[in-house]
Amino acid sequence: MLLSKRAEMFLPDQWPAYFSRAKGCKVWDLDEKEYIDMSIMGIGTNILGFGHPEVDEAVLKSIEAGNMSTFNCAEEVYLAEKLVKLHPWAAMVRFARSGGEANAIAIRIARAATGKFKVAFCGYHGWHDWYLAANLGDKKNLAGHLLPGLEPKGVPAALRDTIYPFTYNCFDELETLVNNNDIGVIKMEVSRNMGPEENFLQKVRNLATKKHIVLIFDECTSGFRQTFGGLHKLYGVEPDMAVFGKALGNGYAITAAIGRREIMEAAQTTFISSTFWTERTGPTAGLKTLEVMERIQSWEQITQTGLDITARWRTLAEKYGLSITTSGLPALTRFTFGSPKALAYKTLITQEMLAKGYLAGTSVYVCTAHTPEVVNGYFEALDPIFGIIRECEEGRDVMSLLKGPVCHGEFKRLN
Ligand SMILES: Cc1ncc(COP(=O)(O)O)c(C=O)c1O
């Protein structure tokens, strides 16, 4: 159900894939074998670690008191107030339960507000038709270039030419797009693999303002990882709408689209409504997660840990004379080997680390349970594997060391 959790993405034929328990940064498989998660941590949902006691307690209390009723739950109002307080440019909030949904809500509201339907986008924004329509059609709209391998089967051909990709940090590309098409919405991630260069975000903001385009920052993954709220706060550039997901409920389903009043009010001119957006565990988890994050300044902790991990990867690579490139937000750090055998090496790391009790590849979604001891243990385990990779660079056959096929590559992003 989630591409990034498929066993083939990690270790084909050998990845445990299903869990019985999870706590902190530990996961137990169905045979009760324990692993330390130095990989995607639920794909970024759990900045405070799995099963955080305070968040779980708040959720359990809401279940005891009744999770659903004919009335709405007050927690959604409190959470909306908190999100608006953290982002004073915004005035209104819509909640959903997945990131793709919240993005679809934002797109609908933005289109309703401008009366224009064409979208320029950068980054990943979910599985819905409005987005996958980017892969429809011919060379003209970059089919086969964007998210290679993702077929838009089932997406109506009529959506062709409604959405256009642009490359991160390529302002001229976006400006040309905007000049040649009646773009009503710009949707982008603030930063993912690289930071903004040459005032990119501010230039996008200015362009959107000048052309009366609604600018939406998708903060589903970047939110709460480097700041208390959207990453855009760090860069001092305000969007017209922002979308939050992933970490907002520390593993419980709660996502949000926030925006300026004049834009959000367009929601009243269309129809956006769903039963389970009104259940109580999501906003309850969101409120408690934000309370704990604020108290322990989690974004500072995970950023420091991420910087430490990144620096130690580089040191390890130097020790063994390996070429690696690091990228990503500090708390979503990753490296790639500068070698044609990079994917095989990644598979080897996952295979060997799994045998040592770690879920690991070439990226880490950092959480507050990744203590210095945990990180030290991880590097002790990783060191000799870099040594084997050194041998492979000198001629040893990496394929003969793999007990199964090479893992699948991730889908490419335009940022
Ligand atoms: C930036 C961004 N937007 C949207 C999504 C989609 O969220 P979900 O998988 O919860 O639908 C993701 C998920 O990876 C994401 O990273």
The ligand as an SDF file (V2000), in Angstrom:
LIG
                    3D

 16 16  0  0  0  0  0  0  0  0999 V2000
    6.1110   16.0750    0.4260 C   0  0  0  0  0  0  0  0  0  0  0  0
    5.0910   14.9880    0.4520 C   0  0  0  0  0  0  0  0  0  0  0  0
    3.8260   15.2560    0.1060 N   0  0  0  0  0  0  0  0  0  0  0  0
    2.8720   14.3220    0.1210 C   0  0  0  0  0  0  0  0  0  0  0  0
    3.1460   13.0260    0.4810 C   0  0  0  0  0  0  0  0  0  0  0  0
    2.0590   12.0070    0.4590 C   0  0  0  0  0  0  0  0  0  0  0  0
    1.6570   11.7120    1.7450 O   0  0  0  0  0  0  0  0  0  0  0  0
    0.8560   10.3740    2.0550 P   0  0  0  0  0  0  0  0  0  0  0  0
    1.7590    9.2340    1.7040 O   0  0  0  0  0  0  0  0  0  0  0  0
    0.5360   10.4610    3.5180 O   0  0  0  0  0  0  0  0  0  0  0  0
   -0.3930   10.3940    1.2100 O   0  0  0  0  0  0  0  0  0  0  0  0
    4.4540   12.6840    0.8470 C   0  0  0  0  0  0  0  0  0  0  0  0
    4.7850   11.3030    1.2170 C   0  0  0  0  0  0  0  0  0  0  0  0
    5.8940   10.8520    1.0970 O   0  0  0  0  0  0  0  0  0  0  0  0
    5.4470   13.6820    0.8260 C   0  0  0  0  0  0  0  0  0  0  0  0
    6.7260   13.4070    1.1540 O   0  0  0  0  0  0  0  0  0  0  0  0
  1  2  1  0
  2  3  1  0
  2 15  2  0
  3  4  2  0
  4  5  1  0
  5  6  1  0
  5 12  2  0
  6  7  1  0
  7  8  1  0
  8  9  2  0
  8 10  1  0
  8 11  1  0
 12 13  1  0
 12 15  1  0
 13 14  2  0
 15 16  1  0
M  END
$$$$
